[in-house]
Amino acid sequence: MNALALVTGATSGIGRAFADRLAADGYDLIAVGRDTARLADLVASHPNVTVRPLAADLATPDGIEKVAAAAAAEPVDLLVNNAGVAHYMPFAELPAHRAAEVVNVKILAATLLARAVLGGMLDRGAGTIINVGGMIAFSGPAPSSVTPRRAVYGGALAYLLAFSQLLAAELEGTGVRVQALLPGVVATEFHTRQGIDLSGIPRMSAEDVVTASLRGLELGETVTAPGVADPSLLDAAFAASLAAFGGQRPELAARYRS
Protein backbone atom coordinates (compact mmCIF):
# COMPACT_ATOMS: atom_id res chain seq x y z
CA MET A 1 0.00 0.00 0.00
CA ASN A 2 1.37 3.39 -1.00
CA ALA A 3 1.91 6.19 1.48
CA LEU A 4 -0.73 8.93 1.24
CA ALA A 5 -0.05 12.67 0.91
CA LEU A 6 -2.59 15.48 1.04
CA VAL A 7 -1.43 18.60 -0.80
CA THR A 8 -3.37 21.86 -0.79
CA GLY A 9 -2.99 24.34 -3.60
CA ALA A 10 -1.91 21.35 -5.68
CA THR A 11 -2.74 22.68 -9.14
CA SER A 12 0.04 25.23 -9.61
CA GLY A 13 3.35 26.51 -8.32
CA ILE A 14 4.90 24.91 -5.27
CA GLY A 15 1.82 22.74 -4.67
CA ARG A 16 1.96 21.25 -8.16
CA ALA A 17 5.70 20.67 -7.78
CA PHE A 18 5.05 18.84 -4.51
CA ALA A 19 2.29 16.76 -6.11
CA ASP A 20 4.47 15.81 -9.08
CA ARG A 21 7.48 14.91 -6.90
CA LEU A 22 5.49 12.91 -4.38
CA ALA A 23 3.62 11.01 -7.10
CA ALA A 24 6.94 10.21 -8.77
CA ASP A 25 8.15 8.91 -5.40
CA GLY A 26 5.17 6.55 -5.21
CA TYR A 27 2.77 8.47 -2.98
CA ASP A 28 -0.95 8.33 -3.56
CA LEU A 29 -2.40 11.84 -3.39
CA ILE A 30 -5.38 13.80 -2.20
CA ALA A 31 -4.95 16.91 -4.35
CA VAL A 32 -6.83 20.00 -3.17
CA GLY A 33 -7.49 22.97 -5.43
CA ARG A 34 -10.16 25.26 -6.82
CA ASP A 35 -9.55 24.69 -10.54
CA THR A 36 -11.27 21.45 -11.55
CA ALA A 37 -9.66 21.42 -15.00
CA ARG A 38 -6.19 21.62 -13.49
CA LEU A 39 -7.09 18.93 -10.96
CA ALA A 40 -8.13 16.69 -13.85
CA ASP A 41 -4.81 17.37 -15.57
CA LEU A 42 -2.95 16.42 -12.40
CA VAL A 43 -4.85 13.14 -12.19
CA ALA A 44 -4.12 12.34 -15.84
CA SER A 45 -0.43 13.13 -15.40
CA HIS A 46 0.08 10.39 -12.81
CA PRO A 47 -1.58 7.16 -13.93
CA ASN A 48 0.73 4.98 -11.84
CA VAL A 49 -0.58 6.22 -8.50
CA THR A 50 -4.01 7.07 -7.15
CA VAL A 51 -4.71 10.80 -7.29
CA ARG A 52 -7.97 11.81 -5.66
CA PRO A 53 -8.99 15.34 -6.72
CA LEU A 54 -10.75 17.39 -4.09
CA ALA A 55 -12.20 20.67 -5.30
CA ALA A 56 -12.46 23.14 -2.43
CA ASP A 57 -11.85 26.80 -1.67
CA LEU A 58 -9.87 27.07 1.57
CA ALA A 59 -10.69 30.78 1.78
CA THR A 60 -14.17 29.74 2.93
CA PRO A 61 -15.33 27.95 6.09
CA ASP A 62 -17.18 25.37 4.00
CA GLY A 63 -14.06 24.62 2.00
CA ILE A 64 -11.96 24.20 5.13
CA GLU A 65 -14.57 21.90 6.68
CA LYS A 66 -14.74 19.79 3.50
CA VAL A 67 -11.00 19.21 3.33
CA ALA A 68 -10.62 18.71 7.09
CA ALA A 69 -13.28 16.00 6.99
CA ALA A 70 -11.48 14.23 4.16
CA ALA A 71 -8.15 14.56 5.96
CA ALA A 72 -9.53 13.11 9.19
CA ALA A 73 -11.11 10.16 7.38
CA GLU A 74 -7.92 9.05 5.59
CA PRO A 75 -4.58 7.68 6.87
CA VAL A 76 -2.62 10.72 5.71
CA ASP A 77 1.13 10.19 6.06
CA LEU A 78 2.18 13.60 4.74
CA LEU A 79 0.26 16.87 4.85
CA VAL A 80 1.49 19.78 2.74
CA ASN A 81 -0.30 22.97 3.81
CA ASN A 82 0.63 24.92 0.70
CA ALA A 83 -2.49 26.81 -0.46
CA GLY A 84 -1.93 30.54 -0.54
CA VAL A 85 -3.42 33.91 -1.29
CA ALA A 86 -1.58 37.21 -0.96
CA HIS A 87 -3.70 40.32 -1.47
CA TYR A 88 -0.75 42.68 -1.07
CA MET A 89 -1.91 46.18 -0.22
CA PRO A 90 -1.81 48.64 2.69
CA PHE A 91 -3.89 47.36 5.59
CA ALA A 92 -6.19 50.40 5.59
CA GLU A 93 -7.05 49.65 1.95
CA LEU A 94 -7.42 45.89 2.30
CA PRO A 95 -11.12 44.94 2.08
CA ALA A 96 -12.33 42.97 5.08
CA HIS A 97 -13.27 39.95 2.97
CA ARG A 98 -9.78 39.85 1.44
CA ALA A 99 -8.17 39.99 4.87
CA ALA A 100 -10.43 37.12 5.94
CA GLU A 101 -9.33 35.09 2.91
CA VAL A 102 -5.67 35.41 3.86
CA VAL A 103 -6.37 34.43 7.47
CA ASN A 104 -8.60 31.54 6.43
CA VAL A 105 -6.14 30.07 3.94
CA LYS A 106 -2.81 30.58 5.69
CA ILE A 107 -3.84 30.39 9.36
CA LEU A 108 -7.21 28.72 9.89
CA ALA A 109 -6.99 26.09 7.14
CA ALA A 110 -3.39 25.18 7.94
CA THR A 111 -4.21 24.85 11.64
CA LEU A 112 -7.38 22.82 11.23
CA LEU A 113 -5.96 20.51 8.58
CA ALA A 114 -2.96 19.80 10.79
CA ARG A 115 -5.37 19.05 13.62
CA ALA A 116 -7.40 16.76 11.37
CA VAL A 117 -4.45 14.54 10.42
CA LEU A 118 -2.59 14.63 13.71
CA GLY A 119 -4.67 12.10 15.63
CA GLY A 120 -4.08 9.38 13.06
CA MET A 121 -0.39 10.21 12.82
CA LEU A 122 0.00 9.93 16.58
CA ASP A 123 -1.84 6.61 16.60
CA ARG A 124 0.51 5.27 13.91
CA GLY A 125 3.59 6.84 15.50
CA ALA A 126 4.62 8.49 12.23
CA GLY A 127 3.72 11.34 9.93
CA THR A 128 4.86 14.67 8.55
CA ILE A 129 3.24 18.09 8.41
CA ILE A 130 4.78 20.71 6.12
CA ASN A 131 3.53 24.28 6.49
CA VAL A 132 4.55 26.38 3.49
CA GLY A 133 5.13 29.97 4.54
CA GLY A 134 7.85 32.29 3.34
CA MET A 135 10.79 34.44 4.36
CA ILE A 136 8.32 37.31 4.75
CA ALA A 137 7.73 35.75 8.17
CA PHE A 138 10.96 37.51 9.24
CA SER A 139 9.99 40.91 7.78
CA GLY A 140 8.17 42.34 10.80
CA PRO A 141 10.96 44.78 11.76
CA ALA A 142 11.17 46.14 8.20
CA PRO A 143 10.96 49.97 7.86
CA SER A 144 8.16 51.82 6.09
CA SER A 145 10.25 52.06 2.91
CA VAL A 146 9.84 48.32 2.29
CA THR A 147 7.14 47.49 -0.25
CA PRO A 148 4.75 46.03 -1.15
CA ARG A 149 2.58 46.57 1.92
CA ARG A 150 1.48 43.21 3.31
CA ALA A 151 0.83 43.38 7.05
CA VAL A 152 -1.85 40.67 7.06
CA TYR A 153 0.03 38.33 4.76
CA GLY A 154 3.33 38.79 6.59
CA GLY A 155 1.61 38.31 9.93
CA ALA A 156 0.01 35.10 8.70
CA LEU A 157 3.36 33.69 7.62
CA ALA A 158 4.89 34.65 10.96
CA TYR A 159 2.10 32.65 12.59
CA LEU A 160 2.96 29.61 10.46
CA LEU A 161 6.59 29.83 11.52
CA ALA A 162 5.85 30.04 15.25
CA PHE A 163 3.06 27.46 15.02
CA SER A 164 5.36 24.99 13.27
CA GLN A 165 8.20 25.46 15.75
CA LEU A 166 5.97 25.16 18.81
CA LEU A 167 4.07 22.17 17.41
CA ALA A 168 7.34 20.43 16.54
CA ALA A 169 8.43 20.85 20.16
CA GLU A 170 5.11 19.47 21.42
CA LEU A 171 5.45 16.41 19.19
CA GLU A 172 9.07 15.60 19.97
CA GLY A 173 9.49 11.86 20.43
CA THR A 174 6.12 10.94 18.89
CA GLY A 175 7.41 10.11 15.40
CA VAL A 176 5.46 13.02 13.89
CA ARG A 177 7.59 15.68 12.23
CA VAL A 178 6.69 19.31 11.51
CA GLN A 179 8.44 21.58 9.05
CA ALA A 180 8.04 25.28 8.34
CA LEU A 181 9.09 25.73 4.72
CA LEU A 182 10.12 29.33 4.05
CA PRO A 183 11.00 30.07 0.43
CA GLY A 184 11.83 33.50 -0.85
CA VAL A 185 10.62 34.72 -4.24
CA VAL A 186 9.61 31.73 -6.36
CA ALA A 187 8.87 31.54 -10.08
CA THR A 188 5.15 30.75 -9.92
CA GLU A 189 1.84 32.44 -10.80
CA PHE A 190 1.49 33.68 -7.22
CA HIS A 191 2.59 37.29 -7.72
CA THR A 192 1.17 37.54 -11.24
CA ARG A 193 -2.29 36.91 -9.83
CA GLN A 194 -1.77 39.94 -7.57
CA GLY A 195 -0.81 42.10 -10.54
CA ILE A 196 2.88 42.17 -9.53
CA ASP A 197 5.45 41.73 -12.30
CA LEU A 198 8.58 40.00 -11.01
CA SER A 199 9.77 38.74 -14.39
CA GLY A 200 12.97 40.79 -14.13
CA ILE A 201 13.90 39.49 -10.68
CA PRO A 202 15.90 36.25 -10.17
CA ARG A 203 13.58 33.66 -8.67
CA MET A 204 13.92 30.10 -7.39
CA SER A 205 12.02 27.32 -9.15
CA ALA A 206 9.16 25.58 -7.37
CA GLU A 207 10.94 22.28 -7.98
CA ASP A 208 14.01 23.49 -6.08
CA VAL A 209 11.78 24.53 -3.17
CA VAL A 210 10.40 20.99 -2.99
CA THR A 211 13.90 19.53 -3.19
CA ALA A 212 14.96 21.70 -0.25
CA SER A 213 11.90 20.70 1.76
CA LEU A 214 12.45 16.97 1.36
CA ARG A 215 16.18 17.27 2.02
CA GLY A 216 15.45 19.46 5.04
CA LEU A 217 13.30 16.68 6.47
CA GLU A 218 16.20 14.26 6.01
CA LEU A 219 18.46 16.71 7.84
CA GLY A 220 16.01 16.97 10.73
CA GLU A 221 15.26 20.65 10.18
CA THR A 222 12.14 22.19 11.68
CA VAL A 223 12.67 25.38 9.66
CA THR A 224 13.80 25.00 6.06
CA ALA A 225 14.75 28.17 4.18
CA PRO A 226 15.74 27.07 0.66
CA GLY A 227 17.45 30.34 -0.28
CA VAL A 228 19.44 30.94 2.93
CA ALA A 229 22.96 29.66 2.30
CA ASP A 230 24.22 30.33 5.84
CA PRO A 231 22.01 28.49 8.37
CA SER A 232 23.73 30.34 11.23
CA LEU A 233 21.63 33.37 10.26
CA LEU A 234 18.50 31.42 11.16
CA ASP A 235 20.10 30.11 14.34
CA ALA A 236 20.98 33.68 15.36
CA ALA A 237 17.45 34.92 14.69
CA PHE A 238 15.92 32.17 16.79
CA ALA A 239 18.49 32.59 19.56
CA ALA A 240 17.68 36.31 19.72
CA SER A 241 13.98 35.55 19.95
CA LEU A 242 14.55 33.15 22.82
CA ALA A 243 16.84 35.66 24.56
CA ALA A 244 14.12 38.30 24.40
CA PHE A 245 11.53 35.81 25.62
CA GLY A 246 13.78 34.76 28.49
CA GLY A 247 14.72 38.33 29.36
CA GLN A 248 11.35 39.25 30.82
CA ARG A 249 11.03 39.99 34.52
CA PRO A 250 8.07 40.61 36.85
CA GLU A 251 9.36 44.12 37.62
CA LEU A 252 8.53 47.08 35.37
CA ALA A 253 11.47 47.85 33.09
CA ALA A 254 13.39 50.99 34.00
CA ARG A 255 12.60 52.76 30.72
CA TYR A 256 8.89 52.72 31.55
CA ARG A 257 9.28 54.32 34.94
CA SER A 258 8.63 58.04 35.16
N, C-alpha and C positions, 0 to 999 in steps of 0.2 A: 504493500500500500504506500502510495506516494505521500510525502509530507504536504501539508496544506498551508498556503499563504493567502492572506487577505490584503489586497492593496487598494487603497483609496486614491482617487485621481489617477486611475490606471490607464486612461486613454491618451495621454500626451505627456511630454516632458519627462521629468524624473520618474513619475509613476509608471509610464509606459516602459521606460528603461528597466525599472525594477521588474515589471511583469515579464518582459522579454528575457531578462537574465534568469529569473527564478524558474520560468518555464523551461528554459534551456538546461537548467540544472536538475530538472525532473520534478519540480513542485507542481501539484495541482493548484489552481488559483480560484479565488473569489475576486473578481475584478469589478470594482465599484467606479461608476462614472455617470455623468449626465447625458452624454452623447451616445445614443443607442447604435448609431451607424458605426462609430469608432469601436464600441464594445464588440459588435459583430465582427469587425475586422480583426480585433485582437483574438477572438475565439478562432477564427479561420486561420490565423497565423501560427497556431500551435496545436496541430492535430494530434500530437503524440502525448499530450497531457489533457486532463479535464480542466477546462476553463469555464467557470460559471459566471455569466455576466449578471451584474446586479445594478440596475438603473436606479439611481437615487441622488437627490440633491442635499448634500450635507450642510447647506446653508439654512435648511429648514428643520424644525423639530420633527416633522414626519419622516424626513429623510434620515435623520440620525437614528430615530427609533427603528426604522426598517433595517438599517445596516446593523445596528446593535443586536437586534433580534436574530439576524442571520449569523452574526459572529458568535453569539452565545450558544447557538444550536449546533455549531460545527466544532470539530477538534482542530482549531486553528493553531498551527505550530509557529507561524510568523505573521505578525501584524505590521504592516507598513502604513502608518498614519501620514499620508503624503498630500492629500487634497489641500488645495490652497486657493485663496482669493486675496487680492492686495488692496485695491481701492486706495491708492496713494493720493492723499490730498490733505490740506490743513484740517485739523480736527474741527474747527469751527465751521468748516464748509462741508464736512462729511455728513451726508444724510443719515439719519438714525437707522434706517433699514440697512444701509451699507455697513455701518459699524456693527450691527447685529450679525450680518453675514460673516464678517471677519471673525468675530468672537465665536459664532456657532461652528465654523469650519475648523479653525485652528486651535480653539480651546475646548469648547463643549464636545464636539465630535471626537476629537483625539482622546479626551478624558474618558468619555463614556464607552468608546470602542475598546480602549485599553481595559476598562473595568469589565466589559462583556467577555473578553477572552481570558482574563487573568485567572478566574476560578478553575477553568479546565487546565490551564498551564500548570497551576499549582498542584492540582490533583495528579497530573502526569509527571511532575517534577522536571519539566523542561518547557522551553518556549522563549520567544524573542519578540520584543516590542520595539519598533523603530519609529521615532517621532521626528519627522522631517521639518526642521525649522530653518534657520539661516543665521549668518553672521550678524545680521541686523539685531539679533538678540543682545549684542554687546554695545549697541549704538546709543544707549540711554544718555551717557554723558556728552554726546555730540553737541557742538554749539549751534546757534540759530542759523549759521551760514550753510549748514549741511542740508542738502535737498536730495530727493523730494521729501515733502512732509509726510510722515507716516507713523504718528504716535500710536494709533490703535494697532496697526500691523506690527510695529516693532515691539509693543508691549505684549502682544500675543505670542510672538516668538520668544521673548524673554520668559514668559510663562512656561512654554514648552521645554526650555532649557532647565529651569529650576525643577519643574515637575519630573523630568526624566532623571535628573540627578538624585532627587529625594526618593523617587520610587525605586531606583536602582539600589539605593542604600537599604530601603525597607525590605527588598527582595533578596538581599545578599544571602547566599547559602541555600536558596530554594531551587536553583537550577533555571530560574527565569531571568533572562537578561534584558536590559533596557538600554537603548542607545538614543542619544540626541544627535541627529545628523544635521550639521550646520554648514551648508554650502554657501559660497559667495554668489557672484553673478553667474548664472548658468544660461547656456544657449537653448532656451525653450520659448514657447509662446507666451509665457507668463507676463512679461512686461509689455509685449505687443498688445495684449488684450487690455492693458491699462492705458494704451495710447502713448507708451514710452518707447522711443527708438534707441536701442542699444547696439545697433548693428556695427557701429564703429568702435566698440569697446571690446577688448579681449575677454572671452567668456569660456568657462569650463563646459565640457560636454556633459549631458545627463548620464551618459554611460560611465564616464570617469567618476561621477558622484556615486553611482552604485558600486563601482569597484572599490572606492574608498570605504563605503559603508560596510561592505562584506569583509574587507580586510581589517577594518577597525574592530569588528566583532571578533575576528580571530586573534587580534592583539589584546583583547580584553578592555577596549576603550568604552567608557560610558559616553564621552563626548568625542565625536569625530568631526573634524573640520577639514574637509578635503583640500582646501587651498592654503592652509597654514603650514608652512614648511618647518617651522621651529615650534615644536610642541611645548617648549618651556614658556612660551608666551601665554598659552592657555593655563599652564600650571600656575604662573604668576598671577593671572587674573583671578583664578579660583582661590589661591592662597590669600590674596588681598581681601576678597569677599569674606572669607572665614575670619581673617584678622579683624575686620570691622565688626562682624557679628559677635566675635568673642571679646571685643573691646568695650562692650556696654557695661554700665555699672548702675546700681540703684540710686546713686546720688546724681543730682542735676549737674550737668557739665558746666565748667566754670564760665564758658562763653555765653551761657544763657542767664547768668546771674547779673542782676543790675548792680 
